[in-house]
Amino acid sequence: MADKIDTRAAGLDVGLAFIRWLTGGENLHYGLWTGLEVTAGNLRAAQDNYTAKLFGYLPPVEPGGRLRILDIGGGAGETAKKLLALGHSVEIVVPSPFLAGRCRANAPGATVHECTFEAFQGTGPFDLCLFSESFQYIPLGESLPKCARLLAPGGQVLIADCFRTEAYRGRAVHGPQPGGGHQIAAFHAAVRETGYVLAAEEDITDAVAPSIDLEQRLFHVLGHGVTRVSEELHRKRPMAHWALGRLIGLFLSRKRRENLMQRLTGTARTSEAFRTYNRYHIARLERAPA
C-alpha cells in the first residue's frame, strides 16, 4: 500500500518557508501590533514584540542563574532558541515529526521530545512549564494537573493563548471563526480546582487581533491568483480545467475544497470577529500555599 500523503507536514513546510522568507525567522505565533502599521513588512517586529511581552513574564532569576523550562508545543523552536540564548535550560515537547526536526535545527541546545504532552514521560523537575499558543490543544483536565507533577518547588506555569468568550456557542451556531481555545470561564475554574493561583494575568486581545486581518489579506492575494488562473483555464483550455479539477478531487474532498476557497476568498475572518469570540490572555500561575 502506498504511503499516505502527509498534507499537514507539507503545509507546515510551505508555511514555514514563506514565514522564513518574509521575516527571517520561523515564528508561528501572533504578533503584538501596538504602535505598528499592520503590514507584512512589520510582521517580524510584531512577533518580536510578542516574544518580548512573553519573556517579561518569566520568573526572575539570580545573576548567573537559569531556569529549567519545559516548552510545551514548541513550534519550530524559535522561542526555545531565544530562551537558550538567555542562558536557560530548555526541553521541548512537540508531537509533529516535522516540527520536531525544525526544533532540533533551530534550537540544537534543547532536548526535544517528539510526543504529545499527554504522552510525555519526563519527570523534571522544571522551574517553568511554558505554553505559547499550545495550551488550547490539551484538555484542561490533563494540562494543569500534569504540570503540577512536573514543577519544582516554587515552579510556575506560563500560558499565552486564545480563550473563547461566552459569546462563542460553537461552529454549528457561528460557523468557522478565527481563534479557538478553552472557554475563559472554564480555564479560571480549572486554575482554582487544580490548586493554582493567578500570580499575573493580562488581556492582550486588542494588540494581537490585527494578525487576523493581515493573515486574511494574504489569503485573499492567494485566492485572487487561484481564481484568475481558474477563470483563464476555463475560458481558454476547458478540457485542461476539467482535468485539473478531477486531479484536485483525488486529494481534496468537495467539503475541503469549499472550506479552502472560503478561506482564500471569504470575508468572515476579521479582527473584529476575533475580538468578539476570543480573549487572548497571558497568565502566570503559581501553586497555591498548602
Backbone bond lengths (Angstrom), bond angles and torsions (degrees), N, CA, C in turn:
res aa  C-N    CA-C-N  psi(-1)  N-CA   C-N-CA  omega(-1)  CA-C   N-CA-C  phi
1 M - - - 1.464 - - 1.534 109.48 -
2 A 1.335 116.12 135.48 1.457 119.87 -179.78 1.516 110.45 -67.63
3 D 1.324 116.36 146.97 1.456 120.41 177.81 1.527 109.79 -64.57
4 K 1.336 115.57 141.82 1.458 121.61 177.79 1.526 109.36 -68.37
5 I 1.307 116.67 137.38 1.457 121.48 179.02 1.524 109.27 -70.34
6 D 1.312 117.24 125.23 1.464 122.04 -178.91 1.526 108.57 -89.39
7 T 1.344 115.70 85.17 1.458 120.33 -177.52 1.525 111.22 -67.31
8 R 1.340 117.69 -30.33 1.465 119.75 179.60 1.525 110.78 -65.65
9 A 1.342 116.07 -46.36 1.462 119.37 178.85 1.524 110.96 -63.15
10 A 1.334 116.38 -41.47 1.461 119.57 178.60 1.525 111.12 -62.87
11 G 1.343 115.72 -41.78 1.457 119.65 178.87 1.521 112.18 -64.42
12 L 1.336 116.81 -41.25 1.459 120.54 177.47 1.525 110.99 -63.13
13 D 1.331 115.51 -41.60 1.466 120.13 -179.37 1.529 110.22 -61.14
14 V 1.320 116.30 -47.76 1.459 120.57 179.88 1.531 110.51 -64.93
15 G 1.331 116.22 -44.31 1.456 120.25 -179.31 1.522 112.56 -61.88
16 L 1.329 116.51 -44.13 1.458 120.11 179.13 1.531 111.38 -67.02
17 A 1.335 116.41 -36.97 1.469 119.60 177.62 1.526 110.26 -62.17
18 F 1.339 116.14 -40.29 1.461 119.51 178.69 1.522 111.07 -66.80
19 I 1.344 117.47 -46.17 1.466 121.28 179.62 1.525 110.19 -61.86
20 R 1.324 116.43 -40.97 1.470 120.29 179.22 1.527 110.27 -63.70
21 W 1.331 117.26 -40.97 1.468 120.68 177.85 1.525 111.03 -65.05
22 L 1.336 116.39 -39.79 1.462 120.81 -175.06 1.521 112.74 -76.59
23 T 1.353 116.63 -40.35 1.469 119.92 -170.65 1.519 114.25 -117.39
24 G 1.328 117.71 -15.46 1.454 120.31 -175.43 1.514 113.63 85.06
25 G 1.328 117.70 -0.82 1.466 122.01 178.35 1.513 110.38 -130.42
26 E 1.327 116.05 -177.95 1.460 121.15 179.62 1.524 110.31 -124.35
27 N 1.326 116.53 42.18 1.459 121.32 178.14 1.520 110.27 -75.07
28 L 1.329 116.00 133.33 1.457 120.99 -179.28 1.523 112.34 -107.86
29 H 1.338 117.79 7.21 1.455 119.91 -172.95 1.534 111.86 -100.79
30 Y 1.320 114.61 172.96 1.455 121.93 177.61 1.533 110.70 -63.40
31 G 1.315 115.13 163.92 1.450 120.91 170.78 1.517 110.60 -102.19
32 L 1.309 116.21 159.60 1.463 123.13 174.88 1.528 106.11 -107.74
33 W 1.350 117.19 110.15 1.452 121.68 -163.47 1.529 114.55 -100.01
34 T 1.306 118.70 8.52 1.461 120.74 -179.53 1.537 110.44 -56.60
35 G 1.329 115.89 122.38 1.462 120.73 178.16 1.512 115.17 79.67
36 L 1.335 117.74 4.38 1.463 121.32 -178.68 1.519 111.12 -117.36
37 E 1.333 116.11 141.01 1.456 120.14 170.61 1.522 108.24 -70.01
38 V 1.334 115.94 138.34 1.463 120.51 -175.58 1.526 109.14 -83.01
39 T 1.328 114.74 87.34 1.458 122.16 178.50 1.524 108.59 -134.95
40 A 1.320 114.96 160.25 1.463 119.36 178.31 1.520 111.46 -60.94
41 G 1.330 116.51 -33.82 1.454 120.21 -179.50 1.518 113.65 -65.61
42 N 1.337 116.91 -20.71 1.462 120.93 179.86 1.532 112.98 -99.47
43 L 1.330 117.63 4.00 1.459 119.45 -176.73 1.528 111.91 -60.63
44 R 1.332 117.23 -43.21 1.469 119.65 -179.37 1.532 110.36 -61.08
45 A 1.336 116.88 -43.78 1.460 119.98 179.67 1.523 110.82 -63.91
46 A 1.329 117.12 -40.24 1.464 120.50 179.39 1.530 111.17 -65.26
47 Q 1.327 116.99 -40.41 1.459 120.07 178.46 1.527 111.26 -69.39
48 D 1.325 117.24 -35.76 1.464 120.01 175.03 1.532 110.72 -64.45
49 N 1.340 116.56 -38.15 1.457 120.38 176.68 1.529 111.26 -62.17
50 Y 1.325 114.95 -40.04 1.462 119.87 177.99 1.527 110.34 -61.46
51 T 1.320 116.90 -47.23 1.464 120.58 -179.20 1.525 110.89 -62.02
52 A 1.341 116.70 -41.08 1.460 119.88 178.41 1.522 110.99 -62.89
53 K 1.318 116.80 -40.76 1.470 120.45 176.85 1.528 110.81 -62.65
54 L 1.325 116.21 -45.69 1.465 120.61 179.53 1.518 111.43 -60.88
55 F 1.329 116.80 -46.10 1.463 120.27 -177.48 1.532 111.76 -68.89
56 G 1.325 116.97 -19.55 1.449 119.68 174.60 1.509 113.00 -65.69
57 Y 1.325 116.77 -15.07 1.469 122.13 179.11 1.531 112.71 -99.79
58 L 1.326 117.94 2.63 1.461 119.46 176.36 1.530 109.61 -65.16
59 P 1.321 117.52 143.32 1.466 119.43 176.80 1.529 110.41 -60.86
60 P 1.320 117.93 143.34 1.467 120.08 178.86 1.523 110.85 -68.20
61 V 1.338 115.42 151.03 1.469 120.98 176.94 1.520 108.60 -130.07
62 E 1.304 115.77 155.73 1.460 121.14 175.80 1.537 109.60 -67.92
63 P 1.325 117.56 154.08 1.479 119.64 176.44 1.525 110.76 -53.02
64 G 1.325 115.13 128.32 1.461 120.16 -178.13 1.515 113.96 84.10
65 G 1.339 117.12 -6.32 1.462 119.98 179.54 1.524 111.78 -84.78
66 R 1.309 115.46 172.70 1.457 119.20 179.03 1.520 109.20 -148.80
67 L 1.313 114.70 156.36 1.453 121.95 176.84 1.522 109.97 -97.07
68 R 1.312 115.29 143.89 1.470 121.12 169.79 1.525 106.19 -94.38
69 I 1.342 115.60 110.10 1.467 120.95 -169.86 1.521 110.65 -114.58
70 L 1.333 115.71 133.67 1.461 121.67 170.32 1.520 107.09 -104.51
71 D 1.331 116.66 109.69 1.461 123.79 -179.02 1.523 107.58 -91.06
72 I 1.312 116.22 102.62 1.466 122.03 -171.73 1.522 109.26 -93.38
73 G 1.332 115.73 117.66 1.460 120.56 -173.87 1.501 110.22 74.24
74 G 1.339 116.84 55.93 1.463 122.90 -167.65 1.508 116.26 -76.29
75 G 1.339 119.46 12.32 1.466 120.71 176.93 1.515 111.93 58.95
76 A 1.324 116.25 -131.31 1.465 121.61 -179.59 1.524 112.04 -96.46
77 G 1.341 117.60 9.43 1.468 120.59 175.04 1.510 115.21 90.81
78 E 1.336 118.48 5.79 1.459 120.24 -177.90 1.533 111.77 -67.04
79 T 1.320 117.07 -42.02 1.470 119.56 178.99 1.516 110.27 -65.78
80 A 1.329 116.56 -42.61 1.469 120.14 178.71 1.525 111.00 -61.03
81 K 1.326 117.07 -39.11 1.470 120.64 178.92 1.527 110.38 -59.27
82 K 1.327 116.66 -42.67 1.464 120.33 -179.73 1.538 111.31 -70.10
83 L 1.318 117.31 -36.09 1.465 120.35 177.83 1.529 110.71 -66.95
84 L 1.320 116.26 -39.69 1.468 120.01 177.00 1.526 110.47 -63.02
85 A 1.331 116.55 -39.65 1.463 120.22 179.91 1.527 111.69 -63.82
86 L 1.336 116.44 -24.68 1.466 120.78 176.78 1.525 112.22 -83.12
87 G 1.344 116.31 -3.22 1.457 120.55 177.04 1.510 115.23 97.95
88 H 1.334 117.18 4.65 1.457 119.78 -178.33 1.531 111.39 -83.46
89 S 1.307 115.80 161.03 1.468 123.06 174.36 1.524 107.93 -96.65
90 V 1.340 116.82 130.96 1.461 119.76 -172.47 1.525 111.26 -130.99
91 E 1.324 115.37 133.61 1.456 122.74 166.45 1.524 107.32 -118.76
92 I 1.324 115.70 139.50 1.463 121.48 -176.18 1.524 109.30 -115.22
93 V 1.324 115.77 135.36 1.463 121.78 171.10 1.521 107.60 -112.29
94 V 1.329 116.99 119.85 1.468 120.49 -179.88 1.527 108.43 -148.15
95 P 1.341 118.81 128.27 1.466 120.36 -174.16 1.517 114.95 -81.45
96 S 1.330 118.48 -21.85 1.462 121.29 -175.74 1.527 111.08 -79.90
97 P 1.336 118.47 123.19 1.470 119.66 176.55 1.526 112.43 -57.54
98 F 1.336 116.77 -38.08 1.461 119.31 179.80 1.520 110.87 -64.40
99 L 1.338 117.23 -48.52 1.457 120.20 -179.42 1.527 111.42 -67.34
100 A 1.325 117.27 -34.00 1.468 119.58 176.04 1.531 110.16 -59.65
101 G 1.317 116.07 -39.73 1.463 119.77 177.04 1.508 112.41 -64.53
102 R 1.341 116.58 -39.67 1.464 119.58 177.78 1.532 110.85 -67.57
103 C 1.329 117.37 -35.90 1.466 120.60 176.98 1.528 110.50 -61.75
104 R 1.320 116.26 -43.37 1.473 119.18 -179.72 1.523 110.85 -65.03
105 A 1.341 116.10 -33.70 1.466 119.40 -179.97 1.530 111.70 -76.23
106 N 1.325 117.01 -42.04 1.460 121.03 -174.96 1.524 113.20 -83.05
107 A 1.332 117.31 -29.18 1.468 121.08 -177.33 1.531 109.28 -131.65
108 P 1.336 117.54 67.08 1.464 120.24 -173.83 1.525 113.42 -63.43
109 G 1.321 118.28 -16.65 1.456 119.99 178.30 1.506 114.26 -83.43
110 A 1.327 116.97 -5.21 1.462 121.31 -179.52 1.523 110.78 -93.63
111 T 1.320 115.50 153.89 1.467 121.54 170.93 1.520 107.60 -91.19
112 V 1.327 117.24 126.35 1.461 121.99 -176.02 1.524 109.94 -108.30
113 H 1.331 115.88 125.94 1.462 122.49 176.00 1.525 107.92 -107.89
114 E 1.310 116.38 113.27 1.464 121.19 -176.37 1.525 109.22 -88.28
115 C 1.331 116.04 82.80 1.459 121.65 -177.80 1.520 108.72 -166.31
116 T 1.328 116.44 170.26 1.453 119.69 171.64 1.524 109.46 -75.30
117 F 1.315 115.94 161.77 1.459 119.26 177.45 1.534 110.26 -64.62
118 E 1.334 116.30 -35.48 1.451 119.84 179.04 1.527 111.63 -61.26
119 A 1.343 117.24 -33.22 1.469 121.37 -178.06 1.524 112.46 -92.24
120 F 1.327 118.26 -4.96 1.460 122.15 -177.27 1.529 110.24 -60.96
121 Q 1.353 116.27 129.96 1.460 121.64 -175.36 1.526 113.40 -106.35
122 G 1.329 117.61 2.16 1.455 119.63 -179.71 1.525 111.98 -65.86
123 T 1.315 114.98 160.53 1.462 119.91 -177.70 1.530 112.67 -119.73
124 G 1.322 117.26 -11.19 1.464 118.97 -179.80 1.522 111.29 72.99
125 P 1.320 117.65 -134.47 1.462 125.45 -0.77 1.522 111.42 -79.44
126 F 1.336 115.27 155.35 1.451 121.49 -178.05 1.532 110.03 -115.21
127 D 1.320 114.81 148.02 1.458 120.32 174.46 1.520 111.70 -80.56
128 L 1.336 115.48 -24.04 1.462 119.49 -177.34 1.519 110.26 -149.32
129 C 1.334 115.58 130.09 1.466 121.85 167.20 1.521 106.86 -102.45
130 L 1.329 116.96 118.54 1.460 122.83 -172.94 1.525 110.54 -110.25
131 F 1.340 114.97 127.83 1.458 121.96 172.93 1.525 107.62 -120.59
132 S 1.320 117.99 106.50 1.458 121.53 175.91 1.524 107.83 -109.54
133 E 1.335 115.61 94.70 1.466 124.42 -177.52 1.522 112.53 62.76
134 S 1.316 116.11 33.84 1.465 121.29 175.94 1.523 111.82 -126.25
135 F 1.325 117.77 -12.11 1.463 120.95 -175.42 1.522 111.52 -62.62
136 Q 1.332 116.81 -34.00 1.458 120.73 -175.45 1.532 113.27 -66.31
137 Y 1.324 117.55 -18.89 1.460 120.24 -175.55 1.531 113.31 -90.01
138 I 1.314 117.48 -1.20 1.466 121.66 -176.51 1.525 108.33 -116.81
139 P 1.326 119.32 132.13 1.473 120.62 179.92 1.526 111.48 -56.15
140 L 1.330 115.94 139.63 1.461 120.24 -179.40 1.525 111.98 -58.72
141 G 1.317 115.33 -32.11 1.465 118.84 -178.90 1.516 113.88 -72.12
142 E 1.338 117.16 -9.16 1.462 120.31 -179.11 1.523 113.29 -114.20
143 S 1.328 117.51 -33.59 1.466 119.69 -171.84 1.526 112.58 -67.99
144 L 1.314 117.98 -59.00 1.461 120.32 -175.33 1.527 112.81 -67.81
145 P 1.337 120.18 -42.23 1.469 118.66 177.00 1.530 112.83 -61.13
146 K 1.327 117.37 -39.14 1.463 119.03 -179.78 1.528 110.65 -68.30
147 C 1.332 117.08 -39.13 1.465 119.43 176.17 1.521 110.72 -58.37
148 A 1.328 116.99 -39.83 1.465 120.40 -179.23 1.523 111.11 -59.22
149 R 1.327 117.00 -34.89 1.468 120.73 -179.97 1.531 111.74 -77.02
150 L 1.328 116.89 -21.14 1.455 121.04 -176.05 1.526 113.43 -94.16
151 L 1.322 117.10 -17.54 1.457 120.47 -173.18 1.526 112.27 -80.33
152 A 1.330 114.29 142.89 1.459 120.24 170.49 1.532 108.49 -73.43
153 P 1.326 118.57 163.30 1.469 120.05 174.38 1.525 110.50 -54.08
154 G 1.319 115.87 129.47 1.458 120.34 -176.36 1.512 114.15 81.55
155 G 1.336 117.56 1.03 1.461 120.82 179.83 1.520 112.21 -68.72
156 Q 1.333 116.36 161.55 1.458 121.78 -174.26 1.526 110.88 -133.63
157 V 1.334 114.49 164.77 1.459 122.83 174.82 1.523 107.45 -118.07
158 L 1.318 116.96 131.25 1.466 122.11 178.09 1.524 108.49 -119.43
159 I 1.328 115.36 123.37 1.465 121.90 -175.94 1.522 108.95 -124.26
160 A 1.329 116.63 130.43 1.471 122.28 170.73 1.521 106.55 -130.50
161 D 1.336 116.77 112.29 1.460 117.80 -172.67 1.525 110.99 -168.31
162 C 1.346 113.83 168.49 1.453 121.73 173.12 1.525 110.37 -80.88
163 F 1.316 114.84 146.01 1.461 122.46 171.43 1.522 107.63 -133.83
164 R 1.313 116.76 143.94 1.455 120.54 179.87 1.535 110.48 -78.42
165 T 1.335 115.32 143.46 1.451 121.19 176.70 1.529 110.23 -87.35
166 E 1.335 115.57 173.83 1.464 120.48 177.47 1.525 111.25 -65.39
167 A 1.332 117.29 -21.41 1.466 120.91 -179.55 1.523 112.00 -68.42
168 Y 1.345 117.02 -22.58 1.464 119.81 -176.53 1.525 109.83 -85.80
169 R 1.328 116.06 119.26 1.464 121.16 -177.95 1.532 112.19 -117.36
170 G 1.323 116.78 20.21 1.449 119.83 172.53 1.515 114.09 108.65
171 R 1.330 113.97 158.73 1.471 121.50 -178.55 1.514 111.84 -61.29
172 A 1.343 116.66 -34.61 1.458 119.91 -178.50 1.520 111.41 -64.41
173 V 1.333 117.39 -27.93 1.461 121.97 -179.66 1.520 111.17 -89.32
174 H 1.320 117.31 -48.04 1.460 121.96 -171.04 1.526 114.23 -102.32
175 G 1.344 117.02 -10.58 1.452 118.78 -171.75 1.516 109.89 75.76
176 P 1.341 118.35 -176.36 1.467 120.45 179.71 1.520 110.83 -65.53
177 Q 1.318 116.25 128.79 1.455 122.01 -179.29 1.520 109.40 -128.36
178 P 1.326 118.02 148.73 1.468 119.59 179.23 1.516 111.28 -66.12
179 G 1.324 114.98 157.96 1.460 120.49 179.46 1.515 111.69 90.59
180 G 1.312 116.43 -152.16 1.452 120.98 -178.47 1.515 110.62 153.85
181 G 1.323 115.32 -162.60 1.449 119.01 174.66 1.512 114.14 104.38
182 H 1.335 114.96 179.56 1.453 121.80 177.84 1.526 109.96 -73.76
183 Q 1.316 115.76 156.72 1.455 119.27 172.16 1.522 109.00 -62.42
184 I 1.327 116.82 134.97 1.456 120.68 -176.44 1.524 111.33 -61.66
185 A 1.334 118.00 -36.66 1.467 120.29 178.68 1.521 110.65 -67.06
186 A 1.327 116.96 -38.39 1.466 120.42 178.72 1.525 110.83 -66.38
187 F 1.322 116.89 -36.34 1.463 120.94 177.28 1.528 110.61 -62.57
188 H 1.321 117.11 -48.52 1.460 120.09 -179.19 1.526 110.77 -62.27
189 A 1.331 116.87 -37.35 1.465 119.81 177.44 1.522 110.60 -65.78
190 A 1.341 117.15 -40.87 1.468 120.81 179.84 1.520 111.33 -65.07
191 V 1.323 117.30 -36.14 1.473 120.85 177.40 1.520 109.72 -58.72
192 R 1.315 116.40 -47.99 1.472 120.17 -179.65 1.522 111.79 -65.90
193 E 1.326 115.67 -42.85 1.468 120.00 -174.10 1.516 112.85 -69.95
194 T 1.324 117.99 -25.02 1.470 120.88 -177.33 1.524 112.67 -99.76
195 G 1.337 116.95 11.24 1.456 119.71 171.40 1.512 115.39 82.30
196 Y 1.326 116.94 29.24 1.459 121.27 175.11 1.527 109.40 -109.30
197 V 1.308 114.70 163.96 1.460 121.00 167.82 1.522 107.74 -127.02
198 L 1.331 115.34 148.19 1.462 120.41 176.58 1.522 108.34 -79.79
199 A 1.320 116.29 103.88 1.462 120.26 177.94 1.515 111.18 -74.74
200 A 1.335 116.62 -29.84 1.466 121.67 178.50 1.524 108.17 -159.99
201 E 1.308 116.22 147.72 1.466 121.17 176.90 1.514 108.92 -154.67
202 E 1.338 116.03 136.91 1.463 121.16 -179.55 1.524 109.31 -139.59
203 D 1.309 115.68 134.18 1.463 122.66 176.79 1.530 107.98 -93.63
204 I 1.340 116.86 113.93 1.469 120.88 -179.82 1.534 110.91 -115.72
205 T 1.337 116.09 26.39 1.462 120.99 -176.49 1.524 112.56 -53.91
206 D 1.339 116.52 -50.30 1.463 119.46 -175.94 1.525 112.15 -62.69
207 A 1.327 117.19 -30.82 1.463 120.36 -177.31 1.529 112.11 -77.60
208 V 1.336 118.25 -28.76 1.469 120.07 -178.48 1.526 112.66 -96.19
209 A 1.338 117.74 -20.57 1.469 120.68 -174.07 1.526 114.31 -56.09
210 P 1.345 120.53 -36.06 1.466 118.99 179.41 1.526 114.06 -59.22
211 S 1.333 118.17 -17.93 1.467 120.25 175.67 1.524 111.12 -56.86
212 I 1.333 116.39 -33.37 1.469 120.63 -179.92 1.523 110.39 -66.22
213 D 1.335 116.77 -42.81 1.472 119.51 179.28 1.527 111.50 -64.08
214 L 1.330 116.56 -41.29 1.459 119.67 179.67 1.524 110.56 -64.40
215 E 1.335 116.14 -44.18 1.467 120.10 178.72 1.519 111.07 -60.20
216 Q 1.341 116.78 -43.89 1.458 119.29 -177.23 1.518 111.74 -68.27
217 R 1.334 117.07 -34.53 1.473 119.06 176.29 1.520 110.92 -62.74
218 L 1.333 116.67 -37.94 1.457 120.16 176.18 1.530 110.77 -62.96
219 F 1.328 116.20 -45.59 1.468 118.79 179.31 1.522 111.43 -63.50
220 H 1.316 117.76 -33.76 1.462 119.87 178.11 1.527 111.24 -65.64
221 V 1.340 116.87 -37.73 1.464 119.89 176.09 1.530 109.80 -61.36
222 L 1.340 115.90 -46.22 1.469 119.62 178.31 1.524 110.86 -63.78
223 G 1.343 115.50 -41.70 1.456 119.55 -179.78 1.516 112.23 -63.59
224 H 1.335 117.13 -37.89 1.465 120.71 177.28 1.529 110.39 -62.21
225 G 1.326 116.03 -43.14 1.464 119.68 178.89 1.521 111.92 -62.62
226 V 1.337 116.41 -45.65 1.468 120.52 179.48 1.519 110.81 -61.44
227 T 1.332 116.76 -44.54 1.466 121.20 -178.48 1.523 111.56 -64.22
228 R 1.321 116.75 -42.58 1.470 119.61 -178.95 1.528 111.11 -65.69
229 V 1.325 116.92 -43.63 1.465 119.86 179.22 1.526 110.12 -62.95
230 S 1.344 116.43 -42.71 1.465 120.31 179.96 1.526 110.87 -62.34
231 E 1.324 117.02 -43.30 1.471 120.33 179.31 1.526 111.80 -62.41
232 E 1.325 116.54 -42.80 1.459 119.77 -179.30 1.523 111.64 -66.13
233 L 1.342 115.52 -41.96 1.464 118.77 177.87 1.526 110.93 -63.60
234 H 1.319 115.76 -43.90 1.466 119.07 -178.49 1.520 111.13 -63.00
235 R 1.317 117.54 -36.03 1.457 121.83 -177.50 1.524 112.76 -78.09
236 K 1.343 116.04 -39.90 1.462 119.02 -171.94 1.525 114.08 -107.07
237 R 1.325 117.17 -25.09 1.470 121.09 -179.78 1.527 109.08 -135.58
238 P 1.333 118.17 67.61 1.471 120.55 -173.94 1.534 113.49 -59.12
239 M 1.329 117.78 -35.90 1.465 119.08 179.52 1.533 110.79 -68.78
240 A 1.327 116.77 -38.85 1.460 120.27 177.26 1.527 110.13 -65.62
241 H 1.337 116.55 -38.45 1.468 121.27 177.99 1.514 109.85 -62.56
242 W 1.333 116.53 -44.82 1.471 120.92 178.83 1.528 110.68 -62.49
243 A 1.334 117.24 -44.48 1.466 120.97 -178.41 1.531 111.03 -65.12
244 L 1.331 116.17 -39.54 1.467 119.56 178.84 1.529 110.53 -64.70
245 G 1.326 115.67 -41.23 1.464 119.28 177.22 1.510 112.24 -61.12
246 R 1.324 117.55 -41.21 1.468 121.63 177.56 1.521 110.50 -64.39
247 L 1.332 116.81 -40.36 1.461 120.50 -179.67 1.529 110.87 -64.52
248 I 1.322 116.44 -45.78 1.473 120.11 178.63 1.524 110.48 -61.32
249 G 1.334 115.70 -35.47 1.462 120.11 179.33 1.515 113.74 -63.39
250 L 1.334 117.18 -22.59 1.462 120.35 177.48 1.525 111.76 -70.39
251 F 1.332 117.12 -24.19 1.460 121.50 -175.47 1.532 113.21 -107.55
252 L 1.334 116.41 -28.62 1.463 119.49 -177.80 1.521 109.89 -126.47
253 S 1.326 116.83 131.04 1.458 120.80 176.20 1.531 109.54 -67.49
254 R 1.317 115.56 166.40 1.467 119.43 179.37 1.517 110.82 -60.25
255 K 1.333 116.65 -41.23 1.463 120.16 -179.61 1.526 111.16 -63.16
256 R 1.327 116.65 -42.25 1.469 119.62 -179.66 1.523 110.69 -68.38
257 R 1.323 117.48 -35.61 1.468 119.84 176.54 1.527 110.42 -64.58
258 E 1.333 116.24 -41.11 1.464 119.87 178.49 1.523 110.84 -64.42
259 N 1.330 116.46 -41.82 1.464 120.17 178.93 1.525 111.02 -64.31
260 L 1.344 116.14 -38.95 1.461 119.88 179.40 1.519 111.14 -64.54
261 M 1.335 117.24 -44.27 1.461 120.03 -179.49 1.533 110.85 -68.25
262 Q 1.321 117.03 -32.88 1.451 119.55 175.27 1.524 110.62 -63.49
263 R 1.354 115.36 -39.65 1.469 119.77 177.92 1.534 110.68 -67.37
264 L 1.319 117.42 -37.30 1.456 121.13 -176.67 1.528 113.19 -77.60
265 T 1.316 117.06 -28.28 1.466 119.10 -173.25 1.524 113.95 -125.91
266 G 1.338 118.65 -7.56 1.458 121.31 -174.80 1.522 112.75 -74.20
267 T 1.324 114.80 169.30 1.467 121.43 -178.29 1.524 112.50 -125.00
268 A 1.325 117.65 9.46 1.467 120.05 -175.51 1.526 112.65 -80.68
269 R 1.335 117.53 -25.68 1.466 120.57 -177.96 1.524 109.85 -84.82
270 T 1.321 116.16 100.34 1.451 121.56 -178.06 1.517 109.55 -134.17
271 S 1.326 114.97 164.72 1.462 119.13 176.87 1.517 110.95 -64.14
272 E 1.337 117.84 -32.35 1.460 120.08 178.83 1.523 111.06 -67.17
273 A 1.334 116.97 -41.75 1.462 119.63 176.00 1.527 110.47 -62.95
274 F 1.332 116.11 -39.15 1.459 120.31 177.59 1.522 110.27 -59.66
275 R 1.340 117.05 -45.89 1.466 120.50 -179.31 1.530 111.75 -64.77
276 T 1.322 116.86 -33.12 1.463 120.27 -178.97 1.518 111.84 -68.77
277 Y 1.312 116.82 -42.28 1.462 120.27 -170.13 1.526 114.17 -104.44
278 N 1.335 117.64 0.38 1.464 119.88 -176.50 1.517 111.26 -140.48
279 R 1.335 114.04 154.18 1.458 122.00 161.82 1.517 105.76 -124.47
280 Y 1.319 115.53 132.01 1.466 119.62 176.42 1.527 107.13 -102.68
281 H 1.346 115.94 114.11 1.454 121.37 -175.27 1.522 111.53 -118.04
282 I 1.312 115.04 145.28 1.456 122.04 162.93 1.522 106.07 -105.87
283 A 1.321 116.96 125.65 1.465 121.57 -176.86 1.524 109.58 -133.86
284 R 1.314 115.44 132.72 1.464 121.54 174.82 1.522 108.25 -113.47
285 L 1.328 114.99 123.52 1.460 121.66 -175.01 1.518 111.05 -110.55
286 E 1.328 115.27 142.11 1.454 122.22 173.50 1.519 108.10 -123.99
287 R 1.317 116.07 156.51 1.455 120.00 176.30 1.527 109.06 -71.81
288 A 1.325 116.53 134.45 1.441 120.65 178.76 1.525 110.12 -66.62
289 P 1.343 117.89 145.47 1.473 119.63 178.07 1.526 110.45 -59.09
290 A 1.333 115.32 143.84 1.476 119.72 -178.82 1.524 109.63 -65.66
